[in-house]
Amino acid sequence: APFNVAGEINFRDGASIPVDATISGVVSPVFSRGQITQALVSAIYVNNPKFFYDDLAVTAEVGGIHVNDVDKVESTPGIIIHGNGDSLFYSRNAWAFSTLTIPTKHNVINGWDLTTPVSLGMLVKGNPSMPGAFGAFSGAGDLRLSVGASMQYLQNLQFSLTYSFFFGNPDQNVGQSFIKQNAYADRDYLALSIKYQF
């Protein structure tokens, strides 16, 4: 079958989790320890689409993270902990997805193969309380799209051109803090690469 599906569930005890606080009048995270559960489901599809492209590979992953519990933190001089000492700075629940589609046309020009990869990903809901839980995604609403084209000659010389879009509200902060929820929303860029394999 051209499909492959996998999944995993991770439980982390003693994970570093930020709680909500005010430090010198500024809303900021103060780190504590707690328990986090993370679930991931991924799928891979590879086939011959029988139209213009000769090969098609599609990957997709969906992940979620949940804060089960966090150790309470006491206020200290200059640091005021909010709530009962266990109010989260980020979200208790968050989830995101990412996809990558790689269609390939062989010998589109004599000796040259054409690949047009497209990737799409989004942190749909929540600001994850574990840094890096969803890779490079920063906060809720972080939507990224990448479109590219690559020409490879005899599996050696390769020219690639990719444009990456970053969507989301660049002015949205995390809670009442000054930390940006979508820090890369205005960082669109174009990339050109040339590679030769020996």
Legacy VTK file of the C-alpha trace (Angstrom):
# vtk DataFile Version 3.0
C-alpha trace
ASCII
DATASET POLYDATA
POINTS 198 float
0.000 0.000 0.000
1.265 3.536 -0.740
0.243 4.720 2.754
2.227 4.618 5.964
0.735 5.897 9.218
2.509 6.233 12.565
1.784 7.752 15.939
3.314 8.279 19.345
2.407 9.589 22.783
5.031 11.091 25.083
4.675 11.863 28.778
7.229 14.178 30.363
7.536 14.475 34.129
9.660 17.341 35.438
9.369 19.337 32.216
10.230 23.023 32.324
6.945 24.984 32.185
6.538 28.794 32.401
3.983 30.249 34.799
2.527 33.746 34.631
4.228 36.475 36.652
5.033 40.172 36.807
8.710 41.078 37.079
9.509 44.740 37.781
6.104 45.733 36.414
6.371 43.651 33.230
4.299 40.494 32.603
6.852 37.735 32.081
7.299 33.952 32.328
8.870 32.329 35.382
9.808 28.696 34.930
8.624 25.870 37.112
8.444 22.075 36.723
5.452 20.031 35.701
3.956 17.247 33.617
3.269 17.408 29.878
1.627 14.946 27.504
2.310 15.200 23.771
0.681 13.178 20.960
1.798 12.995 17.324
0.251 11.307 14.272
2.080 11.240 10.931
1.346 9.837 7.482
3.335 9.272 4.288
1.838 8.709 0.844
3.996 7.762 -2.166
2.591 6.938 -5.598
2.659 7.449 -9.357
-0.176 9.915 -10.019
-0.377 8.960 -13.745
-0.732 12.494 -15.026
1.939 15.136 -15.658
4.140 14.108 -12.731
5.844 10.719 -12.548
6.248 10.569 -8.751
4.282 12.042 -5.875
5.257 12.012 -2.212
3.081 13.562 0.480
3.854 13.756 4.188
1.622 15.126 6.927
1.845 15.388 10.695
-0.581 16.541 13.373
0.496 17.087 16.960
-1.029 18.198 20.221
0.365 19.100 23.633
-1.355 19.250 27.027
-0.055 20.490 30.360
-1.247 18.003 32.974
0.095 19.774 36.033
2.633 22.382 37.122
4.346 22.932 40.446
3.246 26.111 42.215
5.709 28.990 42.437
5.827 31.446 45.325
6.250 35.189 44.880
9.592 36.711 45.818
10.770 40.331 46.087
10.395 41.886 42.614
8.579 38.850 41.210
4.808 38.654 41.661
3.369 35.266 40.699
-0.177 35.439 39.352
-3.127 33.404 40.601
-2.320 30.518 42.923
1.219 30.209 41.622
0.299 27.711 38.901
-1.302 29.987 36.282
0.320 29.155 32.954
2.062 31.860 30.948
1.321 29.992 27.711
-1.638 27.722 26.896
-2.625 24.489 28.629
-3.539 22.964 25.246
-2.125 23.563 21.768
-2.073 21.750 18.441
-0.499 22.186 15.022
-0.085 20.466 11.672
2.393 20.453 8.807
2.330 18.999 5.294
4.868 18.580 2.501
4.005 17.631 -1.081
6.813 16.701 -3.489
5.760 15.990 -7.085
8.507 15.039 -9.564
8.561 14.915 -13.359
11.480 12.934 -14.771
13.270 13.977 -17.954
11.058 17.025 -18.476
13.972 18.281 -20.568
16.591 15.824 -21.792
18.476 14.793 -18.644
16.641 17.230 -16.364
14.129 16.292 -13.630
11.612 18.815 -12.318
10.434 18.903 -8.683
7.897 21.412 -7.332
7.696 21.033 -3.528
4.945 22.758 -1.558
4.831 22.861 2.241
2.065 24.167 4.472
1.922 24.279 8.246
0.073 26.057 11.000
-0.049 26.284 14.755
-3.834 26.195 14.847
-4.629 26.751 18.495
-2.779 27.698 21.649
0.719 28.844 22.513
2.612 25.680 23.509
4.011 25.666 27.041
6.973 23.551 25.902
9.412 25.466 23.660
9.992 23.715 20.332
6.993 21.413 20.756
6.024 22.090 17.145
9.398 22.840 15.640
9.835 26.417 14.451
6.215 27.473 15.017
6.019 30.295 17.527
2.394 30.882 18.558
-1.272 30.450 17.706
-2.070 31.605 14.177
1.487 31.049 12.918
0.806 29.938 9.321
3.626 29.164 6.889
3.574 28.333 3.179
6.538 27.487 1.000
6.445 27.016 -2.776
9.450 25.955 -4.796
10.805 24.562 -8.032
13.924 22.508 -8.576
15.689 21.299 -11.717
18.243 18.501 -11.407
20.537 17.301 -14.182
21.455 13.601 -14.216
20.965 13.376 -10.420
23.998 15.636 -9.919
23.661 19.363 -10.629
20.598 20.943 -8.990
19.118 24.454 -9.115
16.389 25.292 -6.595
14.233 28.384 -6.104
11.880 28.658 -3.104
9.637 31.401 -1.771
8.480 31.183 1.849
5.440 33.047 3.179
4.849 33.787 6.880
1.285 34.625 7.855
-0.322 35.570 11.156
-0.860 38.744 13.141
2.565 40.350 13.786
1.083 42.635 16.451
-0.442 39.867 18.595
1.235 39.405 21.977
1.181 36.436 24.328
-1.415 37.321 26.958
-0.638 40.681 28.576
3.105 40.399 27.920
5.267 42.094 25.304
6.316 38.762 23.774
5.182 38.489 20.153
2.930 35.523 19.368
3.825 35.496 15.642
7.347 36.863 15.568
8.019 35.840 11.950
4.788 37.104 10.349
6.599 39.703 8.218
9.696 37.658 7.311
8.825 36.383 3.791
11.929 35.486 1.798
13.167 34.072 -1.499
15.935 31.471 -1.535
18.120 30.292 -4.429
20.433 27.331 -4.082
22.800 25.492 -6.410
24.048 22.041 -5.457
26.285 19.450 -7.047
26.484 15.886 -5.793
29.727 13.984 -6.274
LINES 1 199
198 0 1 2 3 4 5 6 7 8 9 10 11 12 13 14 15 16 17 18 19 20 21 22 23 24 25 26 27 28 29 30 31 32 33 34 35 36 37 38 39 40 41 42 43 44 45 46 47 48 49 50 51 52 53 54 55 56 57 58 59 60 61 62 63 64 65 66 67 68 69 70 71 72 73 74 75 76 77 78 79 80 81 82 83 84 85 86 87 88 89 90 91 92 93 94 95 96 97 98 99 100 101 102 103 104 105 106 107 108 109 110 111 112 113 114 115 116 117 118 119 120 121 122 123 124 125 126 127 128 129 130 131 132 133 134 135 136 137 138 139 140 141 142 143 144 145 146 147 148 149 150 151 152 153 154 155 156 157 158 159 160 161 162 163 164 165 166 167 168 169 170 171 172 173 174 175 176 177 178 179 180 181 182 183 184 185 186 187 188 189 190 191 192 193 194 195 196 197
